[in-house]
């Protein structure tokens, strides 16, 4: 997969081969203490890296990106959560637009290399179109070495210590693995939910520790959302009626309890680290349960749909019908939130209290 390796290098370069004007702007922004933002994860935070790997599922076609201006590979009608977090608080305006302009090559560094349908996971999967977290960290390790060779080890370590790292993982380990319709039945008989979650957490501990050993110090770990509420799960378990499917949500909660303990453990044991636990499950569940007060009209259906009661049977694509007012839908497609929902999630991660994100929010972590 030579193309993937090349892409990873491009995605993580710091744009040293740029014009003199760009270099001056870069120096100005560095002087203003602007950090790098390294994003590891699945299709919830993919900004288009999935376009560059061999995969049957893409998002770089209409109607995806309908409110972004064009399809980019984002699995939503507009912006991802990391797009919104980057724009709202972290970057001074003059620096944000400079870095946003070069975000495929510069500071908005993104490792989300896959998609929800067969997406990125914690567990090792050697399959076409699946790049697990270990492979993403491998890509970062290669780019880290390139950065060190360009600016020297002391400057690189300073950059990494100031940078924000975020990891959004786990959903696909359940949706596309343990809970996959039909094919997961033998696995569920052999492995209990408790054992499966314990295996995930054990692997995750090694991966997050490795990220720390590579220089990461400020690390946001996002938990698994209420996956039983996405249109896809509702569609495959119609017996749940208008309610969320309980089994996937039970698994998510079981995983999240252990993940929160893991985040506290790593913060205690890894010197100089600041691990933050982002409770996206709580935030999204609150949005769904109180969707009217948030301005939504549809809490259970996909805006972009082809078939099914909830529009969750077929991924969003050119044959899909798109709702007129995307701001009224929590879900864009069978798996992913709309831009409107992402804005609420991002704001609560940026400025929320310890019920949403602990022990500090994203702004406080940046300023710490």
C-alpha positions as CSV (number, residue, x, y, z in Angstrom):
1,X,0.0,0.0,0.0
2,X,2.6,2.4,-1.1
3,X,0.0,5.1,-1.9
4,X,-1.2,5.0,1.7
5,X,2.3,5.5,3.0
6,X,2.8,8.5,0.7
7,X,-0.5,9.9,1.8
8,X,0.3,9.6,5.4
9,X,3.5,11.4,4.9
10,X,1.7,14.2,3.0
11,X,-1.0,14.4,5.7
12,X,1.5,14.9,8.4
13,X,4.1,17.1,6.9
14,X,4.6,20.5,8.3
15,X,4.7,22.2,4.9
16,X,8.4,23.0,4.8
17,X,8.4,23.3,1.1
18,X,6.2,26.3,0.9
19,X,6.5,29.8,-0.4
20,X,8.4,32.5,1.5
21,X,5.1,34.3,2.4
22,X,3.7,31.1,3.8
23,X,6.8,30.5,5.8
24,X,6.6,34.0,7.3
25,X,2.9,33.3,8.2
26,X,3.9,30.0,9.7
27,X,6.5,31.7,11.9
28,X,4.0,34.3,13.0
29,X,1.5,31.6,14.1
30,X,4.2,29.7,15.9
31,X,5.0,32.8,17.8
32,X,1.3,33.0,18.9
33,X,1.6,29.6,20.5
34,X,-0.6,27.8,18.0
35,X,-0.5,24.0,18.6
36,X,-0.7,21.1,16.2
37,X,-3.8,19.0,16.3
38,X,-3.3,15.2,15.7
39,X,-6.5,13.3,15.1
40,X,-6.7,9.5,15.2
41,X,-9.9,7.8,14.6
42,X,-12.7,6.4,12.4
43,X,-15.2,7.9,10.0
44,X,-16.6,10.2,12.6
45,X,-13.5,12.4,12.3
46,X,-12.3,11.5,8.8
47,X,-11.7,14.6,6.7
48,X,-10.9,12.7,3.5
49,X,-8.0,10.4,4.2
50,X,-10.2,7.5,3.3
51,X,-10.1,8.7,-0.3
52,X,-6.6,7.5,-0.6
53,X,-7.0,3.9,0.5
54,X,-8.4,0.8,-1.3
55,X,-12.0,0.7,-0.1
56,X,-15.4,-0.1,-1.4
57,X,-17.0,2.7,0.6
58,X,-16.1,6.4,0.0
59,X,-17.7,9.7,1.0
60,X,-16.1,11.8,-1.7
61,X,-19.2,12.0,-3.8
62,X,-22.6,13.7,-3.6
63,X,-24.7,14.3,-1.6
64,X,-22.0,14.1,1.1
65,X,-20.6,17.6,1.7
66,X,-23.7,19.3,0.4
67,X,-23.4,22.0,3.0
68,X,-19.6,22.0,2.9
69,X,-19.5,23.2,-0.7
70,X,-18.4,19.9,-2.2
71,X,-17.8,16.3,-1.3
72,X,-14.5,16.0,0.5
73,X,-14.6,12.5,2.0
74,X,-16.3,13.7,5.2
75,X,-19.1,11.4,6.2
76,X,-21.6,14.2,6.8
77,X,-23.4,17.0,5.1
78,X,-20.9,19.6,6.4
79,X,-18.2,19.6,9.0
80,X,-16.8,17.0,11.4
81,X,-16.4,17.6,15.1
82,X,-12.7,18.2,14.6
83,X,-13.3,20.8,11.9
84,X,-15.6,22.7,14.3
85,X,-13.3,22.4,17.3
86,X,-10.4,23.8,15.2
87,X,-12.4,26.8,14.0
88,X,-14.2,27.8,17.2
89,X,-11.4,28.2,19.7
90,X,-8.0,26.7,19.2
91,X,-6.6,28.8,16.4
92,X,-6.4,32.6,16.1
93,X,-8.3,33.6,13.0
94,X,-5.3,34.5,10.9
95,X,-3.6,31.3,11.7
96,X,-6.6,29.0,11.5
97,X,-7.4,30.0,7.9
98,X,-3.7,29.6,6.9
99,X,-3.5,26.1,8.4
100,X,-7.0,25.2,7.2
101,X,-5.8,26.1,3.7
102,X,-3.0,23.6,4.1
103,X,-4.9,21.1,6.3
104,X,-4.1,18.2,4.0
105,X,-0.4,19.0,4.4
106,X,-0.1,21.0,7.6
107,X,-1.2,21.5,11.1
108,X,-4.7,20.1,11.1
109,X,-3.1,16.7,11.0
110,X,-5.6,13.9,10.6
111,X,-5.1,10.1,10.8
112,X,-8.7,9.0,10.4
113,X,-8.1,6.7,7.4
114,X,-11.3,4.8,7.2
115,X,-15.1,4.6,7.3
116,X,-17.9,3.3,9.5
117,X,-19.1,0.6,7.1
118,X,-15.9,-1.3,7.4
119,X,-14.1,1.2,9.5
120,X,-11.1,1.8,11.7
121,X,-11.0,-0.3,14.9
122,X,-9.0,-0.9,18.0
123,X,-8.4,-4.5,17.2
124,X,-5.9,-5.7,14.6
125,X,-7.6,-6.4,11.3
126,X,-5.6,-7.3,8.2
127,X,-8.2,-6.6,5.5
128,X,-8.4,-4.4,2.5
129,X,-10.0,-1.1,3.5
130,X,-9.4,-1.5,7.2
131,X,-6.7,0.4,9.0
132,X,-6.7,-0.2,12.7
133,X,-5.3,2.1,15.4
134,X,-2.0,0.3,15.4
135,X,-1.5,1.2,11.7
136,X,-2.4,4.8,12.3
137,X,0.2,5.1,15.1
138,X,2.7,3.4,12.8
139,X,2.0,6.2,10.3
140,X,2.5,8.8,13.0
141,X,5.8,7.2,14.1
142,X,7.1,7.5,10.5
143,X,6.1,11.1,10.3
144,X,7.4,11.9,13.8
145,X,10.8,10.7,12.5
146,X,10.5,13.0,9.5
147,X,9.6,16.0,11.7
148,X,12.6,15.2,14.0
149,X,14.9,15.1,11.0
150,X,13.7,18.5,9.8
151,X,13.6,20.5,13.0
152,X,15.6,18.5,15.4
153,X,14.6,16.4,18.5
154,X,14.3,19.2,21.1
155,X,12.0,21.3,18.8
156,X,10.0,18.2,17.8
157,X,9.5,17.1,21.4
158,X,8.3,20.6,22.3
159,X,5.9,20.6,19.4
160,X,4.4,17.2,20.5
161,X,4.2,18.2,24.2
162,X,2.1,21.3,23.2
163,X,0.0,19.5,20.6
164,X,-3.5,18.2,21.1
165,X,-3.9,14.5,20.3
166,X,-7.4,13.1,20.1
167,X,-8.4,9.4,19.6
168,X,-12.0,8.5,18.5
169,X,-12.2,4.7,18.5
170,X,-14.3,1.7,19.5
171,X,-17.6,2.1,17.6
172,X,-16.6,-0.1,14.7
173,X,-15.3,-2.8,17.0
174,X,-18.9,-3.3,17.9
175,X,-20.9,-2.3,14.8
176,X,-18.7,-4.1,12.3
177,X,-17.4,-6.9,14.5
178,X,-19.1,-8.1,17.6
179,X,-22.6,-6.9,16.6
180,X,-22.3,-7.4,12.8
181,X,-25.6,-9.0,11.6
182,X,-25.5,-12.8,11.1
183,X,-21.8,-13.2,10.9
184,X,-21.2,-12.2,14.5
185,X,-23.4,-14.9,16.0
186,X,-20.6,-17.5,16.4
187,X,-18.3,-15.0,18.0
188,X,-21.0,-13.9,20.4
189,X,-21.5,-17.5,21.5
190,X,-17.8,-18.0,22.1
191,X,-16.9,-14.7,23.7
192,X,-19.0,-12.9,26.3
193,X,-19.5,-9.1,26.2
194,X,-17.3,-8.7,29.3
195,X,-14.4,-10.7,27.8
196,X,-14.7,-8.9,24.4
197,X,-14.6,-5.5,26.2
198,X,-11.7,-6.6,28.3
199,X,-9.7,-7.5,25.2
200,X,-10.5,-4.1,23.6
201,X,-9.4,-2.2,26.7
202,X,-6.2,-4.3,27.1
203,X,-5.3,-3.5,23.5
204,X,-6.2,0.2,23.8
205,X,-4.0,0.5,26.9
206,X,-1.0,-0.6,24.8
207,X,-1.9,1.7,21.9
208,X,-2.4,4.9,24.1
209,X,0.8,4.1,26.0
210,X,2.7,3.9,22.7
211,X,1.3,7.2,21.6
212,X,2.6,8.7,24.9
213,X,6.0,7.1,24.3
214,X,6.1,8.8,20.9
215,X,5.7,12.2,22.6
216,X,2.0,12.8,23.0
217,X,1.1,14.5,26.3
218,X,-2.3,16.1,25.9
219,X,-4.6,13.3,24.8
220,X,-8.3,13.4,24.4
221,X,-9.9,10.0,24.4
222,X,-13.5,9.9,23.1
223,X,-15.8,7.1,24.4
224,X,-18.3,5.1,22.3
225,X,-21.6,6.9,21.6
226,X,-25.1,5.4,21.9
227,X,-24.6,3.2,18.9
228,X,-28.0,1.5,19.5
229,X,-29.6,4.8,18.5
230,X,-28.1,5.1,15.0
231,X,-30.4,4.5,12.1
232,X,-28.5,1.4,11.0
233,X,-29.0,-0.4,14.3
234,X,-32.6,0.7,14.5
235,X,-33.2,-0.7,11.0
236,X,-31.6,-4.1,11.8
237,X,-33.6,-4.5,15.0
238,X,-37.1,-3.2,14.1
239,X,-38.6,-4.9,17.2
240,X,-37.2,-2.0,19.2
241,X,-39.9,0.2,17.5
242,X,-39.2,3.9,18.0
243,X,-36.8,3.3,20.8
244,X,-33.0,2.8,20.6
245,X,-31.7,-0.7,20.5
246,X,-30.7,-1.6,24.0
247,X,-28.0,-4.3,23.4
248,X,-25.6,-2.1,21.5
249,X,-26.0,0.6,24.0
250,X,-25.4,-1.8,26.9
251,X,-22.1,-2.9,25.2
252,X,-21.1,0.8,24.7
253,X,-21.8,1.6,28.4
254,X,-19.8,-1.5,29.5
255,X,-16.9,-0.4,27.3
256,X,-17.1,3.2,28.4
257,X,-17.0,2.4,32.1
258,X,-13.7,0.6,31.6
259,X,-12.4,3.2,29.3
260,X,-12.9,6.0,31.8
261,X,-10.9,3.9,34.4
262,X,-8.2,3.4,31.8
263,X,-7.9,7.1,31.1
264,X,-7.5,7.8,34.8
265,X,-5.0,5.0,35.1
266,X,-2.8,6.4,32.3
267,X,-2.9,9.9,33.6
268,X,-1.7,8.7,37.0
269,X,1.0,6.3,35.7
270,X,2.4,8.2,32.7
271,X,4.5,11.1,34.0
272,X,3.6,14.5,32.5
273,X,0.5,13.2,30.7
274,X,-2.9,14.8,30.6
275,X,-5.5,12.3,29.4
276,X,-9.0,13.6,29.0
277,X,-12.1,11.5,28.9
278,X,-14.7,12.8,26.4
279,X,-18.2,11.5,27.2
280,X,-19.8,11.6,23.8
281,X,-22.2,8.9,24.8
282,X,-23.7,11.3,27.4
283,X,-23.8,14.2,25.0
284,X,-25.4,12.4,22.1
285,X,-27.9,10.6,24.4
286,X,-28.9,14.0,25.8
287,X,-29.4,15.4,22.3
288,X,-31.5,12.5,21.3
289,X,-33.7,12.5,24.4
290,X,-34.2,16.2,24.3
291,X,-34.0,16.8,20.6
292,X,-36.9,19.2,20.5
293,X,-35.2,21.6,22.9
294,X,-32.1,21.5,20.7
295,X,-34.1,22.5,17.6
296,X,-34.2,19.0,16.0
297,X,-37.4,17.4,14.7
298,X,-36.0,14.0,13.7
299,X,-34.0,12.0,16.3
300,X,-34.1,8.5,14.8
301,X,-33.9,8.9,11.0
302,X,-31.2,9.6,8.5
303,X,-31.5,12.8,6.4
304,X,-29.7,11.1,3.5
305,X,-31.7,7.9,2.8
306,X,-32.5,5.3,0.2
307,X,-34.6,2.7,1.9
308,X,-35.9,1.5,5.3
309,X,-38.1,2.9,7.9
310,X,-35.2,5.0,9.4
311,X,-33.1,5.3,6.2
312,X,-30.5,3.0,7.8
313,X,-30.3,0.2,5.2
314,X,-28.1,1.7,2.6
315,X,-25.2,4.2,2.9
316,X,-25.6,7.7,1.6
317,X,-24.8,8.1,-2.1
318,X,-25.9,9.5,-5.5
319,X,-29.2,7.6,-5.5
320,X,-30.2,8.9,-2.1
321,X,-32.9,11.3,-1.3
322,X,-31.8,14.2,0.9
323,X,-34.0,16.0,3.4
324,X,-34.6,19.7,2.7
325,X,-33.7,21.0,6.1
326,X,-30.6,19.2,7.3
327,X,-30.6,21.3,10.6
328,X,-33.6,19.4,11.8
329,X,-31.9,16.0,11.7
330,X,-29.5,14.6,14.3
331,X,-28.3,11.9,11.8
332,X,-27.0,12.6,8.3
333,X,-26.8,9.0,7.2
334,X,-27.2,5.5,8.7
335,X,-24.1,6.0,11.0
336,X,-23.0,9.6,11.3
337,X,-24.2,12.8,12.8
338,X,-25.3,15.8,10.8
339,X,-23.3,19.1,10.8
340,X,-25.9,20.5,13.2
341,X,-25.4,17.7,15.7
342,X,-21.6,17.9,15.3
343,X,-21.7,21.6,16.3
344,X,-23.5,20.9,19.6
345,X,-21.1,18.0,20.3
346,X,-18.1,20.1,19.5
347,X,-19.2,23.0,21.6
348,X,-19.8,20.8,24.7
349,X,-16.3,19.3,24.3
350,X,-14.8,22.7,23.9
351,X,-16.5,24.4,26.8
352,X,-18.4,21.7,28.7
353,X,-18.2,20.9,32.4
354,X,-16.8,17.7,33.9
355,X,-20.1,15.8,33.2
356,X,-19.3,16.1,29.5
357,X,-15.5,15.9,29.5
358,X,-13.2,15.4,32.4
359,X,-11.0,16.4,34.2
360,X,-11.0,19.4,31.9
361,X,-12.5,20.5,28.6
362,X,-10.7,21.0,25.3
363,X,-10.1,24.7,25.8
364,X,-8.7,24.1,29.3
365,X,-6.5,21.3,28.1
366,X,-5.1,23.6,25.3
367,X,-4.4,26.4,27.9
368,X,-2.9,24.0,30.5
